[in-house]
Amino acid sequence: MYGEIKRAAETAAAELIDIAGLKAGDIFVVGCSSSEIMGHTIGKDSVFDAAAAVFDGIYPILKEKGIYLAAQCCEHLNRAIIVERACAERYGYEIVCVKPQPKAGGSFATAVYAGLDEPVALEHIRAHAGIDIGGTLIGMHLRDVAVPVRLSLSKIGEANIICARTRPKYIGGERAIYD
């Protein structure tokens, strides 16, 4: 079962990276309910091994491409974000003091914290693309103009996934020309 979860997460990440045109230095946010993956209600039955399988599927692809992973914590940590210190420093994000746990931050954020080289927590981020696994509401962590993206799969385990990429705002008026 966890192998299937890992493969689905890997497929979803690879497709979104391609569709969104992400490049080295971009930020990829993931909200993940391990409860939903296992067919339970979000926030009720956290399963660390399911969350770790998602991390194991997504992180190697991102790391190989130089894309930063941003893991959204659960509501008990106000949806804080776990990233590598280098990401926080590159974008000038303010670091806050908290370490996620399975019941206070969520299993996915806990797995990410354990798997990164130098993890730190942030309150806010502006990611270039992301995957919401199980209705975790990642929209607050995307740049201003989010564009829904459909992938070849719609679930990881039993959890529905919703993906988005972002684009720069269109500004100007009827005379403006856009790329």
Secondary structure as the mmCIF struct_conf table of DSSP 4:
data_model
#
loop_
_struct_conf.conf_type_id
_struct_conf.id
_struct_conf.beg_label_comp_id
_struct_conf.beg_label_asym_id
_struct_conf.beg_label_seq_id
_struct_conf.end_label_comp_id
_struct_conf.end_label_asym_id
_struct_conf.end_label_seq_id
HELX_RH_AL_P HELX_RH_AL_P1 TYR A 2 ALA A 20
TURN_TY1_P TURN_TY1_P1 GLY A 21 GLY A 21
TURN_TY1_P TURN_TY1_P2 ALA A 24 GLY A 25
STRN STRN1 ILE A 27 CYS A 32
HELX_RH_AL_P HELX_RH_AL_P2 SER A 34 ILE A 37
TURN_TY1_P TURN_TY1_P3 MET A 38 GLY A 39
BEND BEND1 HIS A 40 HIS A 40
TURN_TY1_P TURN_TY1_P4 ILE A 42 LYS A 44
BEND BEND2 ASP A 45 ASP A 45
HELX_RH_AL_P HELX_RH_AL_P3 PHE A 48 LYS A 65
TURN_TY1_P TURN_TY1_P5 GLY A 66 GLY A 66
HELX_LH_PP_P HELX_LH_PP_P1 ILE A 67 ILE A 67
STRN STRN2 TYR A 68 GLN A 72
HELX_LH_PP_P HELX_LH_PP_P2 CYS A 73 CYS A 73
HELX_RH_3T_P HELX_RH_3T_P1 GLU A 75 LEU A 77
TURN_TY1_P TURN_TY1_P6 ASN A 78 ARG A 79
STRN STRN3 ILE A 81 GLU A 84
HELX_RH_AL_P HELX_RH_AL_P4 ARG A 85 TYR A 91
TURN_TY1_P TURN_TY1_P7 GLY A 92 GLY A 92
HELX_LH_PP_P HELX_LH_PP_P3 TYR A 93 GLU A 94
STRN STRN4 ILE A 95 VAL A 96
STRN STRN5 GLN A 101 GLN A 101
TURN_TY1_P TURN_TY1_P8 PRO A 102 LYS A 103
STRN STRN6 ALA A 104 GLY A 105
HELX_RH_AL_P HELX_RH_AL_P5 SER A 107 GLY A 115
BEND BEND3 LEU A 116 GLU A 118
STRN STRN7 PRO A 119 LEU A 122
BEND BEND4 GLU A 123 GLU A 123
STRN STRN8 ALA A 127 ALA A 127
BEND BEND5 HIS A 128 HIS A 128
STRN STRN9 ALA A 129 ILE A 133
BEND BEND6 GLY A 134 GLY A 135
HELX_RH_3T_P HELX_RH_3T_P2 ILE A 138 HIS A 141
STRN STRN10 LEU A 142 LEU A 142
BEND BEND7 ASP A 144 ASP A 144
STRN STRN11 VAL A 145 VAL A 149
BEND BEND8 SER A 152 SER A 152
STRN STRN12 LYS A 155 ILE A 156
TURN_TY1_P TURN_TY1_P9 GLY A 157 GLU A 158
STRN STRN13 ALA A 159 ARG A 167
HELX_LH_PP_P HELX_LH_PP_P4 PRO A 168 TYR A 170
BEND BEND9 GLY A 172 GLY A 172
TURN_TY1_P TURN_TY1_P10 GLU A 174 ARG A 175
#
